[in-house]
Amino acid sequence: MQLLEIACLGKTLRLEGSMAGWQALFWGDNCVSQINANADSESFVHHFTLETEQGELQVELNGSLQWQPFALQFQLLVNDELIHDNTLNEKDIEQRQVIQGKKQPMKFSLIGIAGLGLKLLKSAKVIKVLFAAGSLAAYSWLFSIEFAIALILCLVFHEYGHIKAMKYFGLKTKGIYLIPFVGGLALSDDKINTRWQDIVISIMGPFFGLILSITCLVGYWLTDIEILAGLAVFNALLNLFNLLPILPLDGGHVLKSIAFSINSKVGLVACILGAVFGVYLSYHFGLALLGFLLAIGSIEILFEYKRRHLSDLLPLNRYAQIVSSLWYIVTVGGLSSIIWLVGQTGNDALSLPLKILGS
């Protein structure tokens, strides 16, 4: 990931690196210094020489880099004269605008045409209305008009959670798209810089869904209106499905961000034990399908851990890893509890989500 970017002698000096300790220093588009992977060392020194009309200039960039919590202290010297001396933290990285790389020449292909068509669809506001109408028609055909409207409201509330998180981080949003037979999609024009942003944006959708289900369930207990119970339990199932630790679902993004941020075998073991405990609880309460899918997610932890050094996003610190894991567990547990509670009412329709998870 890009760690540092400063002006130096008329060009941009850019430092890139990874959690493994690999670093590369670029002056303009040229790599002028490189340090091989060494995760045990926090300090670094880069040297390079510049040929100018005034003669040779000796440039040195030195400092220390700590990943968790992130802290980058650096000094830039030219001919032993101090030019820059500063310290960066996680907030500085989070607020940095992501610069898009150079676009490759367009090649004729079906995939390219499909991608261009998707971009055109995303930019057309009328498509939102068409997709929403298509979703309403599709769900009305599958169920009923009343259930279709309720389902769309659940989808919109879920996606609004993602939008709210994007706006919290200052990201520009394109709004919510309802896709027939698929669900919803919240889009942003901006790119994220940190794993914490990915965690919050991903989990806020299901967390908003949990709030909606709790509200509907309380309303059902107070009024005995059965449609509120149905809305609570089916909305819980919808959001629980999104939290499965499988990409590209929201839970997959949470899993990936945590796994990519773990920088020790102790953290890996803790993550796996937590997933195994989740599988055990799922089978203990008769949620066999949920347990099976969680087991698949546990296996993905190993693969994501091995690729953790390849990420361009700033990893989670220890505190953020714990908060993310607890947030995920509480949300999954809350949604599962709603499905289990409503499933005990004896109503065949309301117990359907529980039967699905127990299959």
N, C-alpha and C positions, 0 to 999 in steps of 0.2 A: 504494500500500500504506500501511498505518497505520505511521507512524514513531514517534509519541510519544503517550502518554496520561497526563495528570497531573491531580490535583484542583486546582481554582482557584475560589475564592469560592463554594463550595457546589455547583459543577457540574464536569463533566469537560471538560478542555481537550484536544482531539485534533488532532494534526497528521498530515495525509495527503499523500503525494507520489509522484512517479515518477522514473525515471532521466532523463527528459527535462528535469527541472528544475521541473516543475509542482508547486505546493504549495497546499494549502487548510487553513485553521485553523478548527476548529469549537469553539464553546463551547456544550456541550450538543448540541442538534440544529441549531443555527444556524451557518451559515458567516459568520465575522466578518472574515476576511481571506483574500486569495488572491494568489498570485504566478504569473504566466504562465511558460510553458516557457522555460528558459534553461539548457541543459546545461553552459555554460561557467563558471557562477558556483557556488561552493561555499558562500558566505556567504548568509544570509537574515535578514530583519527583518520581523516582523509587528506591526502596531499596530491596536488597536481601543479603543473607549470604552464603558464600562459605566455605565448610569444606576442609581444606588442611592439609598437613603434618606439616606445621608450625602453625596450629591452625585455628581459624575462621577468615575470612576476610569479613569486612563490605563494600559492594559495593553500590555506589549511582550514579545514572544518573539523572541529573536535567537540566532544561533549559526552553525555551519558544518556542512555535510553532505558527506561523502565516501562514494561508493557502493562503490568497489573499492580496498582493503578497506573494509567498511562502518564508518563512525565518525560519530556524531552528537553534537556538543557544543552545549549550549543553555543559555540563561539566561532566566528568567521574572521580569519586573519589574512591579510595580504601584505607580504614582505614584513611579517611579524607585527604589523599594525592592526589593532583590533577594529573591525568594521561593524560587526553585529555581535550582540550578547543578549540572549533571551531564553525564556523557558515557555514551553507549550504544554497544555494539559488536554484532557479529553474534551472539554467544552470547546477549545480552539479547533480541534479536529471536527467535531460535530457541526460547527457552524460554518465550516469551510465549504464553499461552492464546488461541486464536482464538475471538473472540466471534461467534456466529452472528447474522446480521441478522434483522430482523423478518420473520416468515413472512407470506406473502400469503394472503388469504382463499382457501379451497379452491373451485375451480370444477369443475363436473361435466364430465368428459371421459373418453374411453377411456384417454388417456395418464395422466391423474391416477389413474384406477382401477388401471391397470397398475403405476404407481409405488407406490401404497399396498400393492398385493399383494406387490410386491417387498420392501418394508420389513417386511411381516409375515413373509415367508419368511426374511429375514435374521435376524429375532429369534427364530425357532423353531429350537432345537437339533436337533429331530428331523429337520429338513430336511437337515442335514449327513449324517445316516445314509442318508436316502433318496437324496440326490444321489450319495453314494459307491456305494450299491448299484446305482443306475441307471448310473453310469459303468462299474462292473465288468461289468454285464450288456451294455452297449453295446459295450465294447471286446472282450469275450469273443465276442460275435456277429460282430464284424468280423475278429478275429484268432483268438486262443486264450485259454483261461483263464490259462495261464502268462504269456503276453505281456501280458494285461490287468492282472494283478497287478503285473508289473514296471513297466508304464507308469504305473499309479496311484502306485507308490512314487516314480517319477521326478517326477511332478507334485507330490506331497506334499513331497518334498525341495526342489523349486524354490520352492514357495509358503512353505515354512518359512524360506527365505532372506529373503523379504519380511517375514515376521513378526518374525524376529530383528532386522532393521533397524528396524522400527517400535518394538519394545521398547527398542532402544538409544537412541532419541530420546524415550523416555518416553510414547509414544502408546499409548492403550488399543486392544487388538485384539479382534476378534470371532471370529477363528479362520480356518480354511481350508474353502472350499467346493469340492467337485469337481462340475463341470457336464458331463453327458454330451455327447460330440461337440465340446465347446468347450475343455475343459481345467480349470484351477483358478483360484481367486480368493481372495486374502487381503484381509480387510476390517479397517478400523479405524474406531473411533468418533470419533477426533480428526482435526483438520485440520492440515496442515503450514504452516510459516511461511516456509521458505526453499527455494531451488532445490537447495541441497546435500542437504537431507532428501529431496527428490524423486529426485535422482540416486542416492543410496545405497540407498533403498528399492527403486527400480526395478531397479538393476543387481545387487543382492544375490541375487535369484532365479536369473538365469542364471549368476552366479558360483558359487553353490552347485551348480548343475547341472554346471558345468565341473569342480568338485572331484569330484563323483560320477562323471563320465565318466572322469576320469584314474584314479580309484581302480579302477573296473571294468576299464579297459584294462591297468593294471599287474597286476591279478588274472588277466586273460586271458593275459598274457605269462608269468606264473609257473606257471599251472595248465593252460593250453590248454583251458579250459572255454569252449566257443564262445558259450554264452548270455551270458557276461560281455562278450564283444566286441560282441554284438548290443545289449546294454543300454547299453554305452558309446557306440556310434555313433548309435543312435536317440535316446538322451537328448541327445546333442550336437546332433542335428538339431532336436529340439524346442526346446532353449534358444537355438540359433542363430536359429530362426524368431522367437522372442520378442525378439531383439535387433535385428530389422530396424528401421531408423529411420522407422517409420511408426506414427502414433497409431492405436489406443490401446495398441499393444504396448509392452513395456518399453523397447525401443530408441527408440521415438518419444518417450517421456518424457525419456530422456537427451538426445536431439537437441534437444528443445524447451527444456530447461533450459539447455543450453549456448548455443543460439542467442539465447534471451531475455536471457542475461547478457552477451553481447558488446556492447561499447559503442564500438567503433571499426571502421572499414573494414578495417584491418589484420587484426583478429581474424576478420572475416567472410571475407576472402580466405584466411587460414590454414585456417579451418574447411572451406571449399569445396575447397581444394587437397588437404586430407587425405581428404575424401570421394572426390574424383576418383582419388587414388592407390589408395584401397580398391577402387574400381571396376576400375582397371587390373589390380591383383593378382588380383581375382576372375576376370577374363577370361583372364589369363595362366595360371592354374592350371586353367582349364576349368570354372569355376563360373559359368556364364553367367546362371543364374537369380538367384543371389546378387548378381552385378554389376548386373543390371537393377533389382532392388529397392533396392540401394544408390544407384543413380542417381536413383530417385524420391525417396529421402530427401535427396539433395543438393539437389534442386529445392526441397524443403520448407524447407531452411535459409533460403533467401531470403525466403520468406513469413513464417517465424517471426521473422526478424531485423527485418522491417518492423513487426511487432507487439510488439516487445520492451518498449516503454514502457507497455503496457497491463496488465502483470502485477501482481498483488497480492503476489507472493512476493519476498523479498530475493534479488537475483541472486548468482551465483557470483563470487568475486573471481578475479583472474588465476591465482593458484596453484590454486584449486579447478577452474578451467576446464581447466588442463593435466592435473591429476590425473584428472579425469573423462574426458577424451579418451583418455589413455593406458590407463586402466582399461577403457574400452570396447573399445579396439583390442586389448589383450591378451586380453580375454575372447572377442571375436569370432575373433581369430587362433587361440586355443587350441582352441575348438570346431571351427573349420574344419580345423585340423590333424588332429584326431582322426578326423573324417570322411574326410579324404584318406588318412591312414595305414591305417585299417581297410579303406578301399575298394581298397587295393592287394593285399589278400590273395587275390583271385581268387574269393572266395565270392560268388555272385550275390546272396544275401540280404543279406550284410553290405555289399556295394557299392551297394545300392539308394539310400541317402541321397546318395552321391556322384553317382549317375546323375541323381537329382532336381535337385541343384544344378547339374549340367552340362547340364540340358535347356534 
